[in-house]
Amino acid sequence: MSASRACLHCGTTVPAETAQPGRKRRYCSDACRQGAYRQRFHPGKSHAPLPAGAMRPPVHIDRFVGRDEELAQLEQLLGANRVVTVIGAPGCGKSRLAAEFARRIGSRRRVLWFDAAQPGQVGALSRLASGTPTGEADLVVLDDCEAHVATLARAVDKWSAGDREIGFLVTSREKLRLPDEVVVELDGLGHAAAELFGDRANRGPATTPAIESVCDRLDGNPLAVELCAQFARVFPPEEILTVLEPSLPLLTVGHRTARERHRSFRSALDVSHRLLTADERITLRRLAVLSGDFGPTEAAAVCADISELVPRIGRLLTTLREKSLLLPALGPESGYRMAKMMREYATEHLREAGDEQLAVDNLVEWLALMADELTRAVVVSPALLAVLTRRLDDLTHAQQWAVEHGDDRGVPLCTAIAAVLIERFEFARAGELVQAALRDAPDRPLPHVQAARIASGLSDHEDALRHAARAYAAAEQCESRPMLAAALLETGRARLRRGEFTAAEACLSRGAHLSDLLDQPQGVAAAWESMALLGLWRGDLADAAIVAARTVAAYHELGDDMALVRAQRLSAEIARRSGAPAPFGHAVPDQPGRQSRVPAALSSRQRRILELVGEGRTNGQIARACGVSDRTVVNELARARAVLGLRSRTELAAWARRRSPLGPAGELIRADDGRSG
């Protein structure tokens, strides 16, 4: 049998038996023959033979779509840098981008192409790095380098050190980590994905919402879009979207002439999966149960049963990100996310390993513990609400899993989801979840508190009072002081809206006092806000202005921007009705985040001193009761007057008696309220 030979244009092996009898075949295809012809007769084109092992850049007959910005970026970077590496997830079009770039600069630069995934190419490159002449080549493209990153990094470093005039364009799922390397990361095609779909489906450049939805489901991944576009000849785009769940079984019919890794999307993912260590594979498949953005905390939660993995979870996430299997988070916080099809692929491996039930159970346990924090909060803080909002998809998935498996952890998950929905004023959906929680756990106070909030939001004050009373009784039964305070606040708000001002003031005063005892300033501020509204509706504008100013200062200190804006509007309305430019001469911040000129809210010591002033005690008695000096008492009273806008000790005493929980609402306070005499 006669020996094989290499194509004179691209370097691909051409078996000798494919040539006609009596003739030696010099090219692997007509495209290469024509390319060689153009190269020979192009003015200024080098005719130097290819070094051993090197190939011509591949020629593609279909249209290149999108990536115009990336092509321009490569042109600029390669003009100023020695090594540029294009990285990205499997199927994102790294090789095609490099081939298009090589085609466009082919008339100006001589390009050598090495496919690191092909046998013998890495060895050929290493030999060239050792000093084999490269002719007149000034750009070397190294394609598909992820399987030999360390070897190729050494070769490129050695080659570039010996030839300072040559540049390197590398495509890989992982960067080489060379000192002079510049990285370009590819993501989905974005809006160009729909154009690619139309081109490959022979539908023209016009797009439709259905096509855009299909491309979004595929994360705009070029390989996935091209594979899916073939089904447009059988199904309309609207039907394709319905059969893309799951999508991996569908994306299996690539071009026969394509490389093995590009004939199905699963094959492209398999290449990366085979290169992972055992711990990286475990981490990747466990992450499949998470939705949206995540970080080390969430990853450690779903791997909680693997004690040796948790301490190294941060490094494992970093490695998976470096290998383009995780993407950067979309949200404002740093973190990671997993593409839809990567999650589908990881889920397959999770089920094959028999770990899906365990991973989901870990997630449910972690989320349930997070949701239990709501039972210890009088009012949901912005920080906790932000965490719950970020994990809303996970909470929903976990709650559905708990319902399907009859798990009682579904109750706190219901309340956590409801807390987010109530904040969004989605009372109908929140009400369904709260009712489900009440059916499963009628004796827990939090669902009743949330039911009262929903009823108030829907202006059903009778129902709000009924649920608030049940919440109070349930909180007493389980001895939950935060839920007692929350029930009092909801009762006070409902009675306020019914015009029962005296009863509302009693409940709100006690709710504020109890929140203060629990060191929950968010609850105190919420009570003050309702009391300021009460003063406005009752016509006590002077008192309402004082409380409103305290509320604005408290929300500003807490960093609760939404509540701050609400309190500012209330303060401005009180000032408008009273004819004052601002409450007691203090400027109200006009936007969230601006430094407030309203003095800080009363400290715990100041409130204690004011209670004793209201009882008629002298400075010496107050100093002994609080364990401070007489001078400290004088200074704290001066600060309290500045906060409240009052002028004398008599006004402080009157204010303290009006606001004391032992005043109008004294009968509601237990003797063991935690305060010493």
N, C-alpha and C positions, 0 to 999 in steps of 0.2 A: 504493500500500500504506500502510495507516495505521501510525503510529509505535508502537513498543513503549513500555511504561511499567513502572515498578517496583512490586513488591508492597508494599502499604501496611504490611505487618507485618514482613517480613524484608528487604525491599529487593531481592530477586532480580528480574531482568528477566522480565517477562511479555509475550510477543508478543501484539499486539492481535488477531490473527486467531484466537486460541484462545478468545476470548469468544463468547458467543452473539450472534446477529444483533440489533442494536439495543441491546446492553448492553456496557458497558465492564467488562472483568474487572479487579478490583482486587486480587485475591490469587492467588498462584501455586499454592495448594493448599487443601484443606479444613482442613488442620491450621492453616494461617496464618489462615484465616477465623475458626476457633474461638478461636485464640489472641488475635486482635484483639478478639473479642467479650468474652472474659474480661478483657482489659486495660481495655476501656472501662468495664466495670461493677465493676471491683475497687476498693474504697474506697481512696482515697489514691494511686491509680496515676496517674502522669503521662500526659497525652494529647498531649504536645508532639510535633510531627512530627519524623521522623528527618532529620538533616542530610544533605545531598547526598552520596551514596556510601556512607553507613553502612547497616548491615543489623541486623535483629533476630538474636539468637543462634539457631542452627539447632535444630530440634526433632527428636529421635530417638524412634522408636516402640518400639525394642527396649530391654530392661532394661539398666541400668547395673550392672556387676559389679565389686566390689573398689574399691580406691583410697580407702577411707574415711579413712585417716590423712592422705592427701594433700589431700583436700577440707578436712579440719579445719585442716591446715597453711596452706592458701591463705587460709582465713577469717581466721586469726590474722595472717598476714603482711600481707595487704592492709589490715588494720585499723591497721597501724603503719608501712607502707612505701608509697612512691609507685609504684615499678615492681617487679613480681614477674615473673620469666621462668621458664617451665616448659620445660626442655630434656630431650632424650632421643633414643635411637636411632630410626630410621625404624620406624613402626608401633607404638610403645610406648603410644599413646593420649593424646598431648598435647592434640590438638584435642577429643577426646571428654571429657576431664577438664575442660577449660575450658568446654565447652558445658554439662556437668552442673552445674558451679559456678555459671554464669550463670543456669541454670534455678532453682537452689535459692535464690539471693539475689534473684530477679526481683521478689519482692513488696516488697523493702526498698530496692533500688537500681535506678536506670535504667541499663541496659547498652547500649552501642553496640558492634557487632561489625564488624570489618574482616577480610576474607579476603585477605591479601597475595598469595596465589597467583593471585587473579582479576585480569583486566585492569582497569586504572583505579583499583583500590583504593588503591594506594600514592600516586597523585596526589591522590585525594580526601582521604587522611589528611594529606598535606602541606599542602593548602589549609586544612584545619581547624586545623592547627598554626599557620598564619599568622594566625589570628584569626577564622575563621568561627564564628558562634555554635553551640554544641552543645546548646542547650536546657537541660534539667535533668539531663543525663547526669552521673553521678559515677564511672562505671567504663567504661573503653574496653578491649575485648579485641582484640588484634592476633594473628591466627592465621596459622600457616605463614609465618614471617618470614625463614627462612634464605636465601632468594634475594635479599633486599633489606636485609640486616642494617645496612649502613652508612647507607643512606638513612633507614630507619625509626628508627635510633638518634638521628639528628639531629632527626627530626620529633618523637619522643617527648621528647627533651631540651628542645626549643623549646616544645612544648605544655605540658609540666609546669612550665616556668619561668613561663609566662603564666597558668596556672590551677592554683593550689596546692591546690585542693579535689578535683581529679580524680585517680583512680588508674588504673594500667595493668596489665593481665594479658597477658603476651606468651607465645606458644608458638612455639618455634623449635628447630632442631637445633643452634643455636649462640647463645650469649648475646649481648646487645647491647653489653656492656662499658661500661655507664654507671656513673658514680660512686655513685649511690644505688640501684643495681639489686640485688635479692635473687634468688638462683637456687634453683629446686627441680628436682632431677634425677630423672627417672623411669627405673626399670629394669623388668624383667619383673614379671608379676603375682604370682609366687610360688605359694602354695597356691590363690589365687583363680583361677589360670589353668584348673585343672580344673573349677571351678564355671562359668567362662565357656564352656568347651568343652561341658559338659552343657547349658547354657542354649541355646546356638546350635544344638546338635544335637538339641534337643527330647528330651533324655534325663533331664531333671530334675536336682536338686542332687546326687544320689548320684554318687560317683566310684569308680573302680577303679584298681588299680596300672597297668593298660595305659594308661588315660587320663592318669595322672600321668606315665608314661614318654613319651607323645606330647608332652605340654606341656613336659617337660624338654628333649626333643629340639628343640623350637621356642623354647627359652630363655624360655618364659612370655610371649612377645611377643603382645600382644592381637590385632593384625591377623593374625599368622600363625595363632594359635589359631582365630580366627573363620573364616578361609579353610579351614583344615583340618577344622573341625567339619562343614562341608557334606558331607564324604565319609563321615561316620558313618552316613549314610542308605544308603550303598552297601557299605561295608566295616565290619566290627567294629573296635574300637580296636586289637586285637592285630594285625590285618592292616595297618592304617594305618601302624603303626610300621615294618613291613618295607618299605613303599613310600616311606618318607620319605628314602630314600637314593638320589639326592639329593632334597632337599625343594623347591627352588625351582621345578622344572617342575610340581610338584603344586599349588603355592599360586598359582593363576592365575585362579580363578573367583570374583570378588567380586560384590557387588550391582551390578546395572545402573545404579542411581541413585547409586552412590558416585562420588566424585571420581576422576579418572583415576589418581592416585597411589595410591589405595586399592583398585583393582580387582585388583591382583596384588602379591605381595610384591616381585617384581623391579622393578616400576614404582616402588614406594616407595624402593627402594635406588638406582634410576637417578637420581632427583631429586638425591640427595646426591652421587652420583658425578659428575654433570655440573657441579657447583659446585666440584670440586677442580681444582687446578693440575696441570700435567703431572708434576711431581716428587711431588706428593702421591698421584697415581694410581699411579705406579711403586712408591712405598713401600708403599701399601696392598696391592697385589697381591703384592709380595714377602713381606709379613708372613704371607700365607696359608699358607706352608710351616711356620710355627712353631705349636707346640701349647702350650696352657696360657699361663701368664704369661710376659711377656718385657719387656725393657728396651732401652735404647740399644745395649748390647753385642750382644745377639742380633740386633737389627734391622740394625746395621752389618755383621754377619757375612753375612746373606743378601743384602746389597746390596754386598758387597765388590768386585765387578767394576765398579761405577759409582763411580769415584774422586771425582767432583765431588759425589756425593750423601752420602757418608759423613760429611764434616765437619758437615753440617747435619742429621744424622739425628735429633738430640735435638729440634730445633725442629719438624721435620716430624711427629714423634710427638706433640708437644704440640698441634700444629694439628689433627691427626686426632682427638685426644681432645676438643679444644674443639668439633669439629664432630660429636661423638657417634658417630663411626665406630669408635672404640676405647673400651673400658670399663676401669675401674680394676682392677688385679690383685686376685685373690682371696686370694693368699698373704700371709704376714706382711710381705714386702718390697714396697717401692713399685714400681710398674711398670704394665703394661698387659695387656689380654687382648682377644681378638676373639670376638664371639659366633659361634655355630656357623654360622648362615645367612650372616652377613657373611663368614666365612671361605670358605664355599661360593661366594658371589658373587665374592669376590676371586680365588678359584682359577679360576673361569671366565674372568676377564679375564687372569689370568696365562697360561693356555693359549692364549687368543686372541692374546696378544702374543708367544707362542713363547718365553717366558722360564722355563717351569717347570723344565726340565732344568737350566738354569744356576743357578736359585735353590736347588734341592735339592742340587746339587753344592757350592755355597758352604756350605750348612748341614752337609753331610757332612764337608767339609774342616775346618770350625771345630770340630765335635764330635770328630773324630778327633784333632786337635791337643790338645784338652782331655783326651781319654782317654789320650793318651800320657803325661800327667803321672803316671798310675798307675805307669808303669815307672820313675819316678824317686823313688817313695815306698816306704819300707820298710813302713810301715803307712799306710793311707788316713786322711788327716786329716779331722776333722769338717767343716772348711770345704770341702774338695774333695768330700766325700761329699754335703754339702748342695747343692752346685752340680749334681752328677750326678743327685741325686734330683729336683731342680727340673726338669731337662731330660730326665727319663726317657722321656716320650712322644716327644720329638724324637729321642732316641737310638734308641728302638725303630723309629720310622719310617725313620730314616737307615740303620739296620742292615739292615732289610728291603730298602730300595732298593739297598744295596751288594750284598746277596746276589743280587738279581734281575739286577744289571748286572755280576756277576763282579768287583766292585771289592775289592781287598785291604784297603781301609780298613775293611772290615767286621770284621776281627780286633780292632783296638783298641775298636771300638764294642761288640763282644760282651763284652770284658773290662770295659768301663765299666758296662754293664747288669748284668753278673754281680756287680760290686762292690756295687751297690745291693741286689741280691737276697740276697747273702750276709749283708749287714748286717741284712736283714729275716728271716733264717733260712729263706728260700725256696730250699732247697738243690736241689730237683728241677729247677726252672726254670733256676737258675743253672748246674746241671750240664750241662744241654742246651746252653747257650750256650758254656760252657767247652769242651765236647767239639767243638763246631763250630769254635771257634778253634784247637783242637789239630789238627783235621783239615787246616785251611788253613795253619797255621803251627806245626808240631810243634817247631821249634827255638827258639821264643820262650819266655823263662822265666816271664813273668807268668801265662799260662794254666795252667802247671804249679803255680805257687804257689797260684793260686785253686783248682785241683783238690785240692791238699793241704788247703786250708782247708775245702773242702766235705767231704772224706773225714773230717777230724777232727770236723766238726760232726755227721756221721752215725756217729761212733764206729768208723770203719773205719781203724784206725791203721796197718795194713799198707799199705793203699793210700795213706794220707797220707805215709808214709815213702818209698814208691816215687816219688810225684810230687815230693816235696821233693828227693830225690836228682837227679831229672831237671831240676828247676828250678835246682839248684846247678850241674849240668854245663852247662846252657844259659847260665846267667849268666856262668860262667867263659869260655865260648866267645865271648860277645858283650861281655865285660869290663864287665858291669853290676854295680857294687858295691851299689847299693840292692837289686837282686834277689838278690845273694849273701846280704846281711843278712836279707832276707825268707825265703830258703830255709833259712837257719840257724835262724831263729825257728820256722818250721814243723817242722823236724826236731826241735828241742828240745821243742816241745809234744807231738809224737807220741811221742817217747821217754819223756817225763814220764808220759804216760798209760799207757804200757806198763810203768811201774815201773823204767825204766832211768835211775836218778837221776844217776849219774856222767856218762854220755854226754849226758843232757839238760842238766846244768849246764854242760858244756863248750860245747855248741852255743849255749845261751842267753847265756853269757858273751861268746862271740865275736860273737854277733849284736848284743848291747848295745854292745860296743866298736866294732864297725863302724858302727853307727847313730850313735854319738857322733862318730866321725871324719867322718861325712857331715853332721853337724849336723842330725840328725833326732830331736828329743826324743820324738816320738810312738813311734818304734821303740824307743828306750831305755826308755820307760815300759812298753811292752808286754813287753819282755824282763824288766824288774824284776817285773812282775805275775806272770809265769810262775815266776820264781825264788822269789818269796814263797810261791807255791803249792807249789813243790818243797820249800821248807823246812818248810812245814806238814805235808806228807805224809811227809817224812823224819823228822819229830819234832824238828827244830832250830828250836824256837819262838822263841828269842831272836834268832837270825839272821833268821828269817822276819818277825818284828815290825819289825826295822830296815828291811828291804827294803820291807815293806808300807807303812810310814810314808813312805818316799821315793816310793813309787808314788802314794800318795794326794796328796802334795804336787805331784808332777809333773803328774798329770791335772788337779789344781785350777788350776795355772798355765797349762796348755794350754787350759783351758775346755772339756774333753771331759766333759760331764755324765754321759753314760751310762757311760763307762769309770770315772769318779770314783765313781759309786754302786757299781759292781762292786768296785772296789778297797776302798771303805769296808767293804763286807760281808766281804771277805776279811780285812781288818785286824781287824774286830770278832770274827771267828771265831778268829783267832790269839790275840787278847787273851782271849777266853773260855776257850780251852784252857789258856792259860798262867796264868790267874787274875788277870790285870792289868786295871785299868779301861780303860786306853788304852795304846798302844805307847809305852813309855819315858816315860810321863808327859805325852805330847803329846796334846792334844784332837784327835779326828778330826772333821772337819766332818760334821754330821748331815744336810745337804741340799745339793744342787747350788747353786752361786752364793753360798753363805755364805762369809765371809772365813775362811780357814784359819789356825789357830794353829800348824800344823806348819811349821817353817822351810822356805824354798824349797829346791828340789833343788840338788845340787852343781853348781857352775859348771864350765866346761871347765878353767879354771885350777886350781880345787880338785882336780879329778880328776887333772890332770897332776902336781900336787904330791904327791898321795897315792901315785901310781905310783912317784915317786922316793923317797918315804918307805919304801915297801915294798921298794925295792932297797937300803935302808940308808944313804942319803945324808944328810949333815948339812944344816942350814939354809943354811949358806953355799954349799954345792955346789948345793942346790936353787935358791937365789936366782940364781946365775950361769947355771944351765941354763935358767931361765925368764925371765931378764932383768928381775928385780925386786929390791927391797931385802930385807934379812934381816927387817926389821920386817913387811913385807907377807907373807912366808912365815909368820911367827908368827900374824898375824891370820887368814890363810886357814885355817891348821890349827885355830884356835879355832872358826871358823865350821863347818868340816867336822865337828868333834867334836859341835857342837850339832845339826847335821843328822842325824848318824848315831847320836846318843845314846851316844857312847863317852866314856871319861873320861881316857884317857892316850894318849901318842904310841905306846906299845907296842901298844895295842889298834888304833890307826889303822894301824900297819904290818901287824899280823896280818890285819886286814880287807882291806887293799890286796893282800896276797899271795894271799888266798883268792879275791879278785875279779879279779885280774890276768888278762888274756887270755893271758899267758905262763905261767900256772899250769897247771891240769888240761887246758885246751884249747890249750896252746901249739903243739902240732903242727899245729893248723888255721890258724894265722896266717901270712900271707905276710911275708917279710922287708921288703917295700916297703909297709908299712901306713900310711905317711904321717907317722909320728911320728919326730922327730929325737931323738938320744940326749941 
